[in-house]
């Protein structure tokens, strides 16, 4: 089976706050999160979808899904964790509690705030996870990456041709992912915020799937303006 | 859902745009193979009037495609089924005028987005299943085959019953496919092909005779004819057809010309000829195309000869490569393998 786990935000987001999480903002007539879920909903290779969001947003998210999506694939909405890895662990636990899994079970994890992903990116993530065990979506870095250990002085400037920017999805064989997470110490768990980084630390291969420049993460108001522009071919009014 | 559409914004420039398709009522297709048409090439190169370019761009090109059903909320198709989308979309019913001639119909890659998209969102009534065993690279240009099938179906309706000899003028893709369909539909008729390039005429080995237009025997006569030349040369082809056609013959005009074409109307009157135009096609023509392909493996074998370069497309730069490859092609089709 192939599960899609949509990560829809961290803690502290309450309805009524002025800063509504970006995944719930309207983009072309639908909330961002619905656009993202739909891309997995229509992909024939994805069997079920799990949306992980803050507890106060679960009922609202369920209502949005019910109102926007046609009947078909099962979509579960559950609580995310305190951290990204905590959310990932919640997704794994939910799958293990509700389904029989085996070595071929695949989990595609994706940010709810990246609604511009494509069919190819999802398919190639699944293919790569089947072949290599883990896949990350990346694009070549266009800016020079500068490293600083103290935030003041540059400690190194890696060669740009070897640098990539990480996007999502990140996709894994579920059993392999579980075993790698289990091998982490509590200290390692606190430091490692990226699932693919866990694999590289443990010397497990992660295949790079070519992303898209437009597969942007909507984080800041500026990103929302870019998203409007991509969708409408013109800037938004706000 | 946000869908990526790769639009020609001005000649030679393609950019991604995003749309929000209706996933509650539309079938979503994932393009597999597409084929470049001369009409697409004219937009790409800017060989249309300024007015036409201004009115129709930006739009996604390509209207020849075979695709896989990815999602169907209407329940008409199963995921994984291989279909050909019909680029013509009628907006009203008409018991008399065919869907491809109604002025209110929309046509993909002519004022409306073509098939260069992440997903093609389309009404289920605009889809035709591809029979098993048909090469997908041939199915990619099923639309062009259906245009020939449509012309032959109209010919059947308009022409008299004596079909001892039929002539096809034009040794390009349209001439080749039209000749092939004529041979499949009228196996007992003599089929003659007239062209200007000996090398291309040699591909028509299924015909009963091929002739260079400069060396047509004076006494060679056909009962009916198809003009598949187009452009400035149309007038010479039509003139030669009128010379070599028997009285009361029908002439199917299929070649597109940007300029008006002079016709020897004196001889049209004298011979009582029937000239009819034929353009594009509709769902019924696509369905008949699939039936003809299923019943004629020999035709499929010949159509394989039309598959020219296959260009894998993973980027907009690759789309440009496909159009560049097609420009230099004198015969055959440039096929796009869609991996974007």
Interface residues (C-beta under 8 A of the other chain):
Chain A: X27 X28 X29 X30 X35 X38 X39 X41 X42 X43 X44 X69 X70 X71 X72 X115 X116 X118 X119 X120 X210 X214 X230 X231 X233
Chain B: X1 X2 X4 X16 X17 X18 X19 X20 X23 X24 X28 X30 X70 X71 X73 X79 X80 X118 X119 X314 X339 X340
